[in-house]
Amino acid sequence: MKNPLTIKHESLTKLSLKASVLSLLTVLIYYFSNNTAQIVLFEVLGASVSVAVLFFSFSFFLKDFIQKKMGTKFAIYNTIFATVLVASLYIQSALVAGGHDFSFFWVLIVSTTSAIITETIDSLVFRKIFKNDTSKGGRGALISNLISVPLDTIIFSFFALHLVFQMPTSLVISLAFGQIILKYTLSGLLTPIIAKVKAGDVWENEHA
């Protein structure tokens, strides 16, 4: 029979490994999201939607998965860690390359701030629904994404595209429309997977 301390140590080791893998996946998704911003995926009303939106759309799914397995606090802290780390890496690279395009830095700030704010709201909405009934993971993911997706798109589109890049209002609206379509489509397709994910032990201590 194993010593209780040994069992606890093994459990913590597995939890740490799981947390590390999920954090790495989040960082990679944000990294590729920023790195594919110039690659066109499709056009909506004459406006190009980049591959970056495809990668960022998966971040909402991954956040729901992480929250269901690891809890709300970890999901929020993980989002903050990943977005700040990726932004820092891009800023460091730009400084080393001697770039002087400050619009790049403003877009990074907007993107980072928007991701932290909207995904924190997303996490809190998911928690409100899920902690009352842990069988409602799919419903929590769907409703939280319905709120956070347009909020993230509007914040980024207005501050980054309209104010920083000074794009015409009509073009910004078209881009935002295309992004929302893609994000909602992926959210709807991936929600059934979230519904089938087994909730982590962290939710056993949650009370309505």
Secondary structure, 3 states (H helix, E strand, C coil): CCCHHHHHHHHHHHHHHHHHHHHHHHHHHHHHHHHCCCCEEEEECCEEEEHHHHHHHHHHHHHHHHHHHHCHHHHHHHHHHHHHHHHHHHHHHHHHHCCCCHHHHHHHHHHHHHHHHHHHHHHHHHHHHHCCCCCCHHHHHHHHHHHHHHHHHHHHHHHHHHHHCCCCHHHHHHHHHHHHHHHHHHHHHHHHHHHHCCCCHHHHHCCC
